[in-house]
Amino acid sequence: MRLIAEDLACRRSGRRIFAGLSFTLEAGEALTVTGRNGVGKSSLLAILAGRLRPEAGRLIAENVGERTIPECLHVVGHRDGLKGALTAQENLSFARDLLGDADLEPRAALARLGLAHAAGLPVAYLSAGQRRRVALARLLVCRRPLWLLDEPTAALDVASQDALAGLMRAHLSDGGLVIAATHQALGLESARELSVEAFRTSRADLAADPFQVDSSAEAV
């Protein structure tokens, strides 16, 4: 898969967040999306996932056959999207059955994240870090070339961060793509960096409204 973003612009609640944002990501490459809170990192991931329509620009996916971009990706966001009444294994089985193109069995995926012992526990009983690892294990139960990760290391201890880095490196070596919005190093030495800040101050029309309130502390 090859992903091309051309001159993307984003407007939320009448406010221009960024504009003129472009990049190309080849198979086996990773991109870290950086910037302060509110700069538009999560909004960019939402555009890439097809959950938010860009104000301008376009996305092009090559070498994906008849599939659309949303059909080629996994998303791990701030909300884990897990069903608390289901066990960890049941949550992964549901994702595998829903998405198709099965890869690892749920128990094997949980073992890769150090959660084999929690496979039969309801997710509601798990800690925040364990829930995060269950959400990350979904990356492994169905094949998708593009991983979109929003602060993937949140709530993870050092050992779990190392395990995640290993999963991402294996995905890249298999020709996958990773785009991660993050404030922390992810252990991917070859990853390129995209600072959303560069597409706000110089190209976006933030100064167009003289009464614009700076909401940089607001998560966008």
N, CA, C and O of each residue as an XYZ file, in Angstrom:
880
protein
N       0.846     -1.196      0.000
C       0.000      0.000      0.000
C       0.878      1.242      0.000
O       1.918      1.282      0.657
N       0.453      2.236     -0.733
C       1.103      3.559     -0.758
C       0.020      4.599     -0.489
O      -1.018      4.601     -1.150
N       0.258      5.481      0.479
C      -0.734      6.478      0.868
C      -0.199      7.869      0.561
O       0.917      8.217      0.946
N      -1.009      8.658     -0.136
C      -0.624     10.009     -0.529
C      -1.675     10.985      0.004
O      -2.867     10.823     -0.258
N      -1.234     11.990      0.746
C      -2.098     13.070      1.199
C      -1.675     14.343      0.471
O      -0.507     14.729      0.509
N      -2.618     14.983     -0.182
C      -2.319     16.173     -0.984
C      -3.089     17.382     -0.466
O      -4.316     17.431     -0.551
N      -2.361     18.357      0.071
C      -2.912     19.667      0.455
C      -4.173     19.557      1.308
O      -5.177     20.212      1.031
N      -4.113     18.737      2.331
C      -5.269     18.579      3.207
C      -5.490     19.827      4.052
O      -4.540     20.435      4.545
N      -6.755     20.197      4.212
C      -7.145     21.277      5.112
C      -8.286     20.787      5.980
O      -9.108     19.979      5.549
N      -8.328     21.283      7.205
C      -9.333     20.838      8.168
C      -9.935     22.042      8.873
O      -9.220     22.939      9.319
N     -11.268     22.052      8.968
C     -11.986     23.088      9.708
C     -12.925     22.412     10.694
O     -13.708     21.540     10.319
N     -12.844     22.815     11.948
C     -13.702     22.262     12.994
C     -14.432     23.400     13.688
O     -13.803     24.353     14.148
N     -15.759     23.308     13.767
C     -16.580     24.320     14.438
C     -16.295     25.715     13.908
O     -16.229     26.683     14.666
N     -16.126     25.803     12.599
C     -15.885     27.090     11.964
C     -14.463     27.590     12.049
O     -14.163     28.670     11.540
N     -13.580     26.841     12.676
C     -12.192     27.288     12.853
C     -11.262     26.454     11.990
O     -11.306     25.224     12.033
N     -10.427     27.113     11.210
C      -9.438     26.413     10.404
C      -8.356     25.860     11.326
O      -7.727     26.607     12.075
N      -8.144     24.544     11.266
C      -7.170     23.884     12.133
C      -5.808     23.818     11.452
O      -4.791     24.200     12.032
N      -5.802     23.328     10.215
C      -4.553     23.306      9.445
C      -4.912     23.329      7.972
O      -6.061     23.098      7.596
N      -3.914     23.612      7.139
C      -4.123     23.641      5.689
C      -2.807     23.361      4.991
O      -1.733     23.579      5.550
N      -2.904     22.870      3.751
C      -1.707     22.619      2.948
C      -0.872     21.451      3.427
O       0.331     21.403      3.167
N      -1.487     20.509      4.122
C      -0.730     19.396      4.704
C      -0.619     18.267      3.679
O      -1.626     17.769      3.175
N       0.605     17.877      3.383
C       0.858     16.831      2.388
C       1.939     15.879      2.874
O       2.865     16.279      3.580
N       1.811     14.621      2.491
C       2.866     13.638      2.725
C       2.597     12.432      1.846
O       1.485     12.232      1.355
N       3.645     11.626      1.656
C       3.531     10.333      0.980
C       4.173      9.284      1.862
O       5.284      9.471      2.359
N       3.470      8.180      2.055
C       3.976      7.103      2.905
C       4.007      5.820      2.093
O       2.992      5.382      1.551
N       5.184      5.232      2.022
C       5.379      4.001      1.258
C       5.223      2.782      2.158
O       5.267      2.896      3.383
N       5.041      1.625      1.549
C       4.974      0.378      2.301
C       6.239      0.221      3.147
O       7.348      0.446      2.662
N       6.068     -0.163      4.407
C       7.202     -0.348      5.306
C       7.665      0.910      6.002
O       8.697      0.896      6.672
N       6.919      2.011      5.860
C       7.325      3.275      6.479
C       6.382      3.661      7.615
O       5.206      3.298      7.630
N       6.943      4.412      8.568
C       6.171      4.928      9.694
C       6.265      6.441      9.727
O       7.282      7.027      9.356
N       5.172      7.070     10.185
C       5.106      8.524     10.296
C       4.602      8.878     11.683
O       3.525      8.434     12.080
N       5.362      9.669     12.427
C       4.894     10.151     13.715
C       4.361     11.565     13.537
O       5.044     12.431     12.990
N       3.150     11.791     13.995
C       2.486     13.085     13.888
C       2.633     13.785     15.229
O       2.165     13.279     16.250
N       3.271     14.931     15.235
C       3.610     15.610     16.482
C       2.989     16.998     16.534
O       2.507     17.524     15.531
N       3.015     17.573     17.724
C       2.494     18.919     17.942
C       1.817     18.998     19.289
O       1.460     17.978     19.880
N       1.640     20.222     19.775
C       1.019     20.421     21.081
C      -0.456     20.029     21.042
O      -1.028     19.848     19.967
N      -1.057     19.900     22.201
C      -2.474     19.576     22.295
C      -3.299     20.644     21.582
O      -3.051     21.840     21.733
N      -4.284     20.195     20.805
C      -5.163     21.116     20.109
C      -4.688     21.531     18.743
O      -5.382     22.279     18.054
N      -3.510     21.063     18.324
C      -2.960     21.508     17.045
C      -3.642     20.820     15.866
O      -3.603     21.338     14.750
N      -4.264     19.665     16.090
C      -4.972     18.987     15.014
C      -4.501     17.578     14.715
O      -4.841     17.030     13.666
N      -3.726     16.976     15.607
C      -3.222     15.618     15.360
C      -4.371     14.610     15.238
O      -4.415     13.817     14.297
N      -5.291     14.650     16.193
C      -6.413     13.706     16.156
C      -7.329     13.990     14.973
O      -7.901     13.065     14.398
N      -7.474     15.260     14.604
C      -8.290     15.604     13.441
C      -7.686     15.040     12.171
O      -8.410     14.572     11.293
N      -6.370     15.081     12.066
C      -5.717     14.505     10.892
C      -5.971     13.009     10.824
O      -6.287     12.486      9.756
N      -5.839     12.310     11.946
C      -6.108     10.874     11.947
C      -7.561     10.595     11.583
O      -7.845      9.622     10.885
N      -8.487     11.437     12.045
C      -9.896     11.246     11.710
C     -10.131     11.401     10.210
O     -10.946     10.681      9.634
N      -9.427     12.329      9.580
C      -9.531     12.484      8.121
C      -8.981     11.245      7.427
O      -9.597     10.728      6.494
N      -7.833     10.771      7.875
C      -7.225      9.594      7.258
C      -8.122      8.370      7.409
O      -8.156      7.511      6.528
N      -8.848      8.287      8.524
C      -9.717      7.144      8.782
C     -11.061      7.254      8.074
O     -11.840      6.301      8.079
N     -11.343      8.399      7.468
C     -12.624      8.587      6.810
C     -13.731      9.011      7.747
O     -14.899      9.004      7.359
N     -13.397      9.380      8.971
C     -14.402      9.793      9.954
C     -14.678     11.286      9.891
O     -15.663     11.755     10.461
N     -13.838     12.027      9.219
C     -13.976     13.474      9.100
C     -13.636     13.862      7.669
O     -12.616     13.436      7.127
N     -14.496     14.673      7.060
C     -14.252     15.096      5.688
C     -13.309     16.298      5.683
O     -13.553     17.259      6.411
N     -12.249     16.275      4.892
C     -11.354     17.431      4.845
C     -12.037     18.618      4.172
O     -12.890     18.443      3.302
N     -11.660     19.811      4.578
C     -12.194     21.011      3.922
C     -11.644     21.128      2.505
O     -12.326     21.617      1.604
N     -10.423     20.681      2.316
C      -9.788     20.720      1.002
C      -8.752     19.610      0.937
O      -8.380     19.024      1.953
N      -8.294     19.333     -0.281
C      -7.274     18.322     -0.481
C      -7.874     16.944     -0.731
O      -9.094     16.784     -0.778
N      -7.007     15.958     -0.890
C      -7.488     14.603     -1.169
C      -6.497     13.558     -0.663
O      -5.320     13.841     -0.444
N      -7.011     12.348     -0.486
C      -6.213     11.188     -0.105
C      -6.240     10.187     -1.242
O      -7.284      9.952     -1.851
N      -5.085      9.598     -1.526
C      -4.969      8.604     -2.592
C      -4.291      7.372     -2.014
O      -3.234      7.472     -1.391
N      -4.900      6.212     -2.223
C      -4.296      4.938     -1.815
C      -3.976      4.138     -3.070
O      -4.844      3.927     -3.917
N      -2.751      3.703     -3.185
C      -2.315      2.915     -4.334
C      -1.997      1.491     -3.889
O      -1.657      1.247     -2.731
N      -2.112      0.574     -4.814
C      -1.804     -0.841     -4.571
C      -2.712     -1.459     -3.521
O      -2.260     -2.245     -2.687
N      -4.001     -1.103     -3.560
C      -4.963     -1.654     -2.605
C      -6.110     -2.378     -3.310
O      -7.075     -2.779     -2.660
N      -6.018     -2.549     -4.616
C      -7.080     -3.223     -5.350
C      -8.353     -2.406     -5.338
O      -8.337     -1.199     -5.579
N      -9.465     -3.082     -5.051
C     -10.771     -2.425     -5.045
C     -11.135     -1.852     -3.675
O     -12.206     -1.266     -3.521
N     -10.281     -2.008     -2.704
C     -10.620     -1.571     -1.361
C     -10.517     -0.060     -1.214
O      -9.688      0.584     -1.858
N     -11.367      0.495     -0.359
C     -11.265      1.902      0.008
C     -10.231      2.052      1.126
O      -9.804      1.062      1.719
N      -9.833      3.296      1.408
C      -8.859      3.519      2.480
C      -9.391      3.011      3.825
O      -8.648      2.330      4.532
N     -10.657      3.311      4.221
C     -11.139      2.775      5.508
C     -11.105      1.256      5.590
O     -10.985      0.701      6.682
N     -11.206      0.579      4.461
C     -11.158     -0.880      4.466
C      -9.728     -1.406      4.611
O      -9.521     -2.611      4.746
N      -8.756     -0.515      4.583
C      -7.349     -0.917      4.634
C      -6.691     -0.601      5.968
O      -5.477     -0.752      6.098
N      -7.452     -0.172      6.952
C      -6.799      0.333      8.155
C      -7.429     -0.173      9.444
O      -8.580     -0.604      9.495
N      -6.600     -0.094     10.484
C      -7.027     -0.242     11.874
C      -6.834      1.103     12.558
O      -5.891      1.831     12.245
N      -7.716      1.436     13.484
C      -7.593      2.646     14.289
C      -7.576      2.271     15.761
O      -8.431      1.518     16.226
N      -6.609      2.792     16.488
C      -6.616      2.715     17.947
C      -6.586      4.147     18.456
O      -5.572      4.836     18.346
N      -7.718      4.591     19.021
C      -7.835      5.969     19.465
C      -7.827      6.094     20.977
O      -7.443      5.171     21.695
N      -8.263      7.268     21.448
C      -8.296      7.501     22.893
C      -9.313      6.585     23.572
O      -9.072      6.096     24.676
N     -10.446      6.354     22.916
C     -11.455      5.443     23.447
C     -11.154      4.041     22.931
O     -10.914      3.843     21.740
N     -11.171      3.070     23.844
C     -10.746      1.729     23.433
C     -11.795      0.967     22.630
O     -11.460     -0.001     21.947
N     -13.063      1.389     22.700
C     -14.099      0.726     21.919
C     -14.373     -0.707     22.331
O     -14.895     -1.486     21.533
N     -14.035     -1.070     23.552
C     -14.239     -2.433     24.039
C     -15.567     -2.551     24.776
O     -16.057     -1.582     25.356
N     -16.139     -3.744     24.746
C     -17.369     -4.021     25.475
C     -17.006     -4.590     26.840
O     -16.446     -5.682     26.938
N     -17.328     -3.841     27.892
C     -16.913     -4.220     29.226
C     -17.458     -5.551     29.707
O     -16.805     -6.237     30.493
N     -18.652     -5.932     29.245
C     -19.256     -7.179     29.701
C     -18.656     -8.402     29.019
O     -18.825     -9.523     29.498
N     -17.954     -8.195     27.898
C     -17.322     -9.305     27.192
C     -15.907     -9.517     27.714
O     -15.271     -8.583     28.203
N     -15.428    -10.725     27.610
C     -14.046    -10.995     28.001
C     -13.097    -10.408     26.972
O     -13.506     -9.999     25.885
N     -11.836    -10.373     27.330
C     -10.828     -9.885     26.388
C     -10.839    -10.721     25.114
O     -10.781    -10.179     24.010
N     -10.911    -12.023     25.267
C     -10.933    -12.898     24.099
C     -12.196    -12.687     23.269
O     -12.129    -12.673     22.040
N     -13.331    -12.524     23.914
C     -14.587    -12.308     23.188
C     -14.555    -10.994     22.413
O     -15.069    -10.928     21.297
N     -13.960     -9.946     22.985
C     -13.834     -8.686     22.267
C     -13.023     -8.859     20.985
O     -13.384     -8.323     19.937
N     -11.935     -9.606     21.073
C     -11.096     -9.808     19.887
C     -11.781    -10.726     18.876
O     -11.652    -10.521     17.669
N     -12.499    -11.725     19.352
C     -13.230    -12.613     18.448
C     -14.297    -11.836     17.683
O     -14.503    -12.057     16.490
N     -14.971    -10.926     18.380
C     -15.980    -10.091     17.722
C     -15.335     -9.243     16.633
O     -15.865     -9.154     15.525
N     -14.190     -8.615     16.936
C     -13.505     -7.790     15.938
C     -13.074     -8.623     14.742
O     -13.219     -8.192     13.598
N     -12.544     -9.818     15.000
C     -12.097    -10.694     13.913
C     -13.273    -11.096     13.024
O     -13.165    -11.067     11.798
N     -14.388    -11.467     13.635
C     -15.547    -11.901     12.865
C     -16.170    -10.745     12.087
O     -16.676    -10.934     10.981
N     -16.130     -9.548     12.671
C     -16.715     -8.383     12.014
C     -15.873     -7.914     10.839
O     -16.406     -7.582      9.781
N     -14.561     -7.887     11.024
C     -13.680     -7.296     10.019
C     -13.212     -8.290      8.968
O     -12.890     -7.900      7.846
N     -13.171     -9.577      9.320
C     -12.715    -10.577      8.353
C     -11.212    -10.515      8.143
O     -10.509     -9.769      8.824
N     -10.720    -11.316      7.182
C      -9.290    -11.396      6.868
C      -8.494    -11.717      8.126
O      -7.567    -10.994      8.491
N      -8.869    -12.811      8.783
C      -8.287    -13.175     10.076
C      -6.783    -13.383      9.978
O      -6.270    -13.883      8.977
N      -6.093    -12.990     11.033
C      -4.649    -13.176     11.136
C      -4.378    -14.067     12.337
O      -4.525    -15.284     12.222
N      -3.992    -13.525     13.473
C      -3.751    -14.325     14.669
C      -5.061    -14.680     15.368
O      -6.038    -13.937     15.283
N      -5.074    -15.817     16.056
C      -6.186    -16.146     16.932
C      -6.176    -15.185     18.129
O      -5.113    -14.725     18.544
N      -7.356    -14.881     18.681
C      -7.416    -13.927     19.788
C      -6.474    -14.240     20.946
O      -5.816    -13.336     21.460
N      -6.394    -15.520     21.374
C      -5.507    -15.854     22.489
C      -4.041    -15.578     22.144
O      -3.275    -15.115     22.989
N      -3.662    -15.864     20.909
C      -2.282    -15.609     20.489
C      -2.005    -14.115     20.450
O      -0.918    -13.674     20.824
N      -2.982    -13.333     19.999
C      -2.809    -11.878     19.958
C      -2.655    -11.317     21.364
O      -1.808    -10.456     21.599
N      -3.461    -11.793     22.293
C      -3.344    -11.338     23.679
C      -1.998    -11.740     24.273
O      -1.403    -10.977     25.033
N      -1.518    -12.924     23.935
C      -0.214    -13.364     24.436
C       0.898    -12.452     23.955
O       1.858    -12.208     24.686
N       0.783    -11.940     22.724
C       1.807    -11.028     22.198
C       1.882     -9.740     23.011
O       2.918     -9.076     23.045
N       0.783     -9.394     23.660
C       0.743     -8.197     24.512
C       0.852     -8.534     25.990
O       0.609     -7.675     26.838
N       1.211     -9.766     26.312
C       1.384    -10.157     27.704
C       0.096    -10.310     28.468
O       0.076    -10.117     29.684
N      -0.996    -10.656     27.782
C      -2.296    -10.748     28.438
C      -2.932    -12.122     28.308
O      -4.153    -12.246     28.409
N      -2.140    -13.143     28.089
C      -2.707    -14.490     27.963
C      -3.502    -14.872     29.215
O      -4.520    -15.557     29.123
N      -3.035    -14.428     30.374
C      -3.700    -14.775     31.633
C      -5.058    -14.098     31.793
O      -5.875    -14.533     32.606
N      -5.309    -13.023     31.016
C      -6.548    -12.254     31.166
C      -7.553    -12.540     30.068
O      -8.568    -11.850     29.971
N      -7.296    -13.545     29.234
C      -8.168    -13.817     28.081
C      -9.614    -14.052     28.484
O     -10.528    -13.637     27.772
N      -9.834    -14.709     29.612
C     -11.183    -15.055     30.025
C     -11.822    -14.070     30.977
O     -12.920    -14.325     31.474
N     -11.169    -12.951     31.247
C     -11.715    -11.967     32.186
C     -12.556    -10.924     31.460
O     -12.179    -10.480     30.376
N     -13.697    -10.520     32.040
C     -14.449     -9.409     31.455
C     -13.581     -8.153     31.424
O     -12.863     -7.859     32.380
N     -13.655     -7.428     30.331
C     -12.812     -6.240     30.166
C     -13.095     -5.203     31.255
O     -12.203     -4.438     31.623
N     -14.319     -5.170     31.769
C     -14.662     -4.206     32.815
C     -13.804     -4.389     34.061
O     -13.655     -3.456     34.850
N     -13.235     -5.587     34.248
C     -12.417     -5.859     35.430
C     -10.947     -5.505     35.224
O     -10.161     -5.571     36.169
N     -10.573     -5.138     34.030
C      -9.169     -4.895     33.715
C      -8.767     -3.459     34.040
O      -9.604     -2.557     34.070
N      -7.476     -3.264     34.282
C      -6.947     -1.924     34.524
C      -6.905     -1.140     33.215
O      -7.099     -1.703     32.138
N      -6.652      0.159     33.316
C      -6.580      1.007     32.116
C      -5.482      0.523     31.174
O      -5.672      0.486     29.958
N      -4.335      0.152     31.737
C      -3.241     -0.337     30.905
C      -3.571     -1.655     30.230
O      -3.203     -1.873     29.076
N      -4.268     -2.540     30.947
C      -4.655     -3.817     30.353
C      -5.686     -3.620     29.246
O      -5.611     -4.263     28.199
N      -6.636     -2.740     29.480
C      -7.630     -2.442     28.433
C      -6.942     -1.890     27.187
O      -7.306     -2.223     26.059
N      -5.938     -1.039     27.413
C      -5.212     -0.488     26.270
C      -4.536     -1.599     25.490
O      -4.528     -1.580     24.259
N      -3.974     -2.557     26.189
C      -3.312     -3.660     25.492
C      -4.297     -4.542     24.732
O      -3.968     -5.061     23.665
N      -5.516     -4.718     25.280
C      -6.540     -5.466     24.543
C      -6.890     -4.723     23.249
O      -7.028     -5.336     22.191
N      -7.032     -3.399     23.346
C      -7.338     -2.606     22.154
C      -6.225     -2.733     21.122
O      -6.499     -2.835     19.926
N      -4.975     -2.730     21.572
C      -3.848     -2.875     20.646
C      -3.791     -4.275     20.053
O      -3.342     -4.454     18.921
N      -4.247     -5.283     20.822
C      -4.247     -6.652     20.309
C      -5.173     -6.803     19.111
O      -4.997     -7.718     18.306
N      -6.155     -5.921     18.983
C      -7.045     -5.976     17.814
C      -6.282     -5.754     16.512
O      -6.715     -6.205     15.451
N      -5.144     -5.060     16.590
C      -4.328     -4.854     15.394
C      -3.871     -6.180     14.800
O      -3.576     -6.266     13.608
N      -3.815     -7.211     15.635
C      -3.206     -8.476     15.231
C      -4.193     -9.534     14.777
O      -3.789    -10.520     14.161
N      -5.474     -9.358     15.064
C      -6.417    -10.435     14.745
C      -6.949    -10.354     13.317
O      -7.490    -11.332     12.802
N      -6.800     -9.197     12.676
C      -7.234     -9.020     11.280
C      -6.149     -8.283     10.521
O      -5.551     -7.338     11.034
N      -5.901     -8.713      9.312
C      -4.856     -8.082      8.503
C      -5.345     -6.751      7.948
O      -6.372     -6.689      7.271
N      -4.606     -5.689      8.239
C      -4.839     -4.384      7.662
C      -3.486     -3.726      7.448
O      -2.672     -3.703      8.371
N      -3.216     -3.188      6.255
C      -1.883     -2.640      6.005
C      -1.573     -1.343      6.743
O      -0.413     -1.071      7.052
N      -2.603     -0.532      7.031
C      -2.364      0.778      7.633
C      -2.866      0.804      9.067
O      -4.036      0.527      9.332
N      -1.962      1.143     10.001
C      -2.333      1.317     11.400
C      -2.332      2.803     11.727
O      -1.326      3.485     11.535
N      -3.466      3.307     12.223
C      -3.584      4.680     12.692
C      -3.689      4.649     14.215
O      -4.654      4.118     14.764
N      -2.709      5.210     14.883
C      -2.614      5.098     16.336
C      -2.586      6.490     16.961
O      -1.739      7.315     16.620
N      -3.514      6.742     17.874
C      -3.581      8.039     18.551
C      -3.087      7.864     19.982
O      -3.758      7.244     20.808
N      -1.919      8.410     20.266
C      -1.263      8.257     21.572
C      -1.265      6.790     22.007
O      -1.831      6.456     23.048
N      -0.648      5.925     21.231
C      -0.739      4.487     21.503
C      -0.089      4.045     22.802
O      -0.432      2.985     23.327
N       0.848      4.837     23.338
C       1.522      4.423     24.569
C       0.786      4.862     25.828
O       1.252      4.589     26.935
N      -0.354      5.537     25.686
C      -1.106      6.009     26.854
C      -1.457      4.826     27.753
O      -1.954      3.801     27.286
N      -1.193      4.983     29.042
C      -1.509      4.005     30.092
C      -0.643      2.750     30.035
O      -0.896      1.801     30.777
N       0.373      2.723     29.173
C       1.232      1.540     29.071
C       2.481      1.712     29.925
O       3.068      2.793     29.968
N       2.886      0.634     30.608
C       4.156      0.666     31.333
C       5.301      0.443     30.341
O       5.070      0.221     29.153
N       6.521      0.504     30.839
C       7.690      0.434     29.954
C       7.729     -0.888     29.183
O       8.019     -0.906     27.987
N       7.436     -1.987     29.871
C       7.468     -3.292     29.204
C       6.429     -3.358     28.081
O       6.701     -3.905     27.012
N       5.248     -2.806     28.324
C       4.199     -2.826     27.309
C       4.542     -1.900     26.150
O       4.205     -2.194     25.003
N       5.205     -0.789     26.434
C       5.660      0.095     25.360
C       6.669     -0.614     24.469
O       6.644     -0.464     23.247
N       7.559     -1.389     25.088
C       8.540     -2.149     24.311
C       7.841     -3.203     23.445
O       8.221     -3.428     22.295
N       6.817     -3.844     24.013
C       6.071     -4.848     23.248
C       5.379     -4.202     22.058
O       5.373     -4.764     20.963
N       4.795     -3.024     22.265
C       4.140     -2.299     21.169
C       5.144     -1.937     20.091
O       4.859     -2.084     18.902
N       6.318     -1.465     20.494
C       7.346     -1.126     19.507
C       7.711     -2.345     18.669
O       7.913     -2.236     17.460
N       7.796     -3.505     19.314
C       8.095     -4.734     18.581
C       7.010     -5.081     17.582
O       7.304     -5.518     16.469
N       5.743     -4.888     17.972
C       4.634     -5.150     17.052
C       4.695     -4.224     15.846
O       4.483     -4.658     14.714
N       4.983     -2.960     16.086
C       5.044     -1.998     14.987
C       6.204     -2.303     14.056
O       6.063     -2.213     12.836
N       7.350     -2.664     14.623
C       8.501     -2.994     13.768
C       8.209     -4.216     12.910
O       8.587     -4.258     11.740
N       7.534     -5.218     13.487
C       7.186     -6.408     12.716
C       6.201     -6.067     11.599
O       6.311     -6.586     10.488
N       5.248     -5.201     11.897
C       4.265     -4.774     10.897
C       4.953     -4.049      9.741
O       4.630     -4.284      8.577
N       5.884     -3.182     10.059
C       6.614     -2.443      9.028
C       7.475     -3.378      8.183
O       7.545     -3.230      6.963
N       8.120     -4.330      8.825
C       8.981     -5.259      8.086
C       8.179     -6.132      7.138
O       8.718     -6.682      6.178
N       6.878     -6.257      7.417
C       5.991     -7.040      6.561
C       5.332     -6.180      5.483
O       4.424     -6.632      4.787
N       5.798     -4.936      5.354
C       5.270     -4.038      4.330
C       4.117     -3.176      4.775
O       3.504     -2.496      3.952
N       3.800     -3.186      6.072
C       2.716     -2.359      6.582
C       3.118     -0.905      6.737
O       4.284     -0.553      6.564
N       2.145     -0.059      7.063
C       2.357      1.359      7.308
C       1.830      1.696      8.698
O       0.835      1.128      9.148
N       2.506      2.626      9.374
C       2.080      3.085     10.692
C       2.072      4.600     10.701
O       3.062      5.232     10.332
N       0.952      5.189     11.123
C       0.867      6.626     11.370
C       0.420      6.797     12.805
O      -0.665      6.349     13.176
N       1.245      7.441     13.620
C       0.965      7.550     15.049
C       1.068      8.995     15.501
O       2.093      9.648     15.307
N      -0.006      9.488     16.106
C       0.033     10.790     16.764
C       0.540     10.569     18.178
O      -0.026      9.768     18.921
N       1.591     11.264     18.554
C       2.229     10.940     19.825
C       3.013     12.112     20.385
O       3.494     12.975     19.650
N       3.131     12.120     21.716
C       4.021     13.043     22.409
C       5.292     12.336     22.866
O       6.219     12.979     23.359
N       5.339     11.015     22.703
C       6.461     10.228     23.199
C       7.163      9.493     22.070
O       6.576      9.227     21.021
N       8.431      9.170     22.302
C       9.160      8.339     21.345
C       8.532      6.950     21.327
O       8.123      6.429     22.364
N       8.461      6.362     20.142
C       7.795      5.076     19.983
C       8.756      3.923     19.754
O       8.322      2.785     19.578
N      10.040      4.194     19.753
C      11.007      3.135     19.525
C      11.136      2.754     18.062
O      11.588      1.654     17.744
N      10.739      3.662     17.159
C      10.864      3.428     15.719
C      11.887      4.419     15.168
O      11.551      5.539     14.784
N      13.132      3.980     15.143
C      14.220      4.882     14.784
C      14.106      5.425     13.364
O      14.562      6.534     13.089
N      13.507      4.660     12.465
C      13.432      5.076     11.066
C      12.185      5.898     10.753
O      11.995      6.314      9.611
N      11.335      6.137     11.747
C      10.079      6.851     11.495
C      10.351      8.296     11.095
O      11.226      8.951     11.662
N       9.602      8.782     10.124
C       9.638     10.188      9.755
C       8.710     10.970     10.671
O       7.794     10.401     11.266
N       8.942     12.269     10.786
C       8.120     13.105     11.657
C       7.359     14.138     10.840
O       7.915     14.774      9.944
N       6.073     14.295     11.163
C       5.230     15.322     10.558
C       4.709     16.211     11.674
O       3.903     15.774     12.495
N       5.164     17.453     11.708
C       4.701     18.400     12.718
C       3.507     19.166     12.163
O       3.636     19.914     11.194
N       2.345     18.976     12.784
C       1.144     19.670     12.315
C       1.263     21.169     12.556
O       0.606     21.959     11.878
N       2.098     21.567     13.519
C       2.316     22.987     13.795
C       2.689     23.752     12.533
O       2.243     24.881     12.330
N       3.505     23.137     11.691
C       3.994     23.821     10.493
C       2.879     24.173      9.526
O       3.044     25.053      8.681
N       1.745     23.495      9.642
C       0.638     23.733      8.722
C      -0.471     24.564      9.359
O      -1.533     24.752      8.765
N      -0.221     25.061     10.570
C      -1.163     25.967     11.229
C      -0.733     27.417     11.089
O      -1.467     28.237     10.539
N       0.441     27.728     11.581
C       0.831     29.114     11.735
C       1.119     29.818     10.415
O       0.811     31.000     10.258
N       1.710     29.094      9.468
C       2.113     29.757      8.237
C       1.092     29.644      7.118
O       1.089     30.470      6.205
N       0.214     28.628      7.170
C      -0.658     28.397      6.029
C      -2.142     28.453      6.358
O      -2.959     28.717      5.476
N      -2.501     28.210      7.607
C      -3.910     28.232      7.959
C      -4.359     29.652      8.262
O      -3.534     30.519      8.551
N      -5.673     29.894      8.197
C      -6.190     31.252      8.361
C      -6.628     31.516      9.795
O      -7.705     32.064     10.029
N      -5.791     31.123     10.758
C      -6.156     31.304     12.162
C      -6.318     32.780     12.516
O      -7.085     33.120     13.417
N      -5.596     33.664     11.806
C      -5.643     35.084     12.124
C      -6.768     35.796     11.380
O      -6.916     37.011     11.514
N      -7.570     35.063     10.594
C      -8.604     35.702      9.791
C      -9.675     36.347     10.658
O     -10.236     37.377     10.284
N      -9.963     35.756     11.803
C     -10.968     36.290     12.715
C     -10.264     37.009     13.854
O      -9.620     36.352     14.672
N     -10.362     38.343     13.942
C      -9.656     39.071     15.002
C     -10.150     38.723     16.391
O      -9.479     39.028     17.377
N     -11.331     38.079     16.492
C     -11.867     37.717     17.799
C     -11.631     36.253     18.109
O     -12.195     35.716     19.062
N     -10.765     35.580     17.275
C     -10.464     34.164     17.485
C      -9.827     33.953     18.851
O      -8.870     34.641     19.207
N     -10.350     33.012     19.606
C      -9.783     32.681     20.913
C      -8.834     31.532     20.730
O      -9.174     30.553     20.066
N      -7.631     31.623     21.308
C      -6.657     30.534     21.223
C      -7.140     29.382     22.085
O      -7.257     29.517     23.303
N      -7.424     28.240     21.450
C      -7.883     27.057     22.188
C      -6.872     25.944     22.083
O      -7.238     24.777     21.941
N      -5.590     26.296     22.154
C      -4.531     25.306     21.965
C      -4.556     24.227     23.023
O      -4.028     23.136     22.808
N      -5.170     24.517     24.173
C      -5.213     23.495     25.220
C      -6.355     22.516     25.010
O      -6.459     21.516     25.721
N      -7.221     22.803     24.027
C      -8.339     21.912     23.758
C      -7.913     20.779     22.846
O      -7.248     21.018     21.838
N      -8.275     19.569     23.172
C      -7.914     18.428     22.332
C      -8.700     18.497     21.038
O      -9.928     18.578     21.054
N      -7.992     18.463     19.917
C      -8.618     18.497     18.597
C      -8.124     17.328     17.800
O      -8.521     17.154     16.648
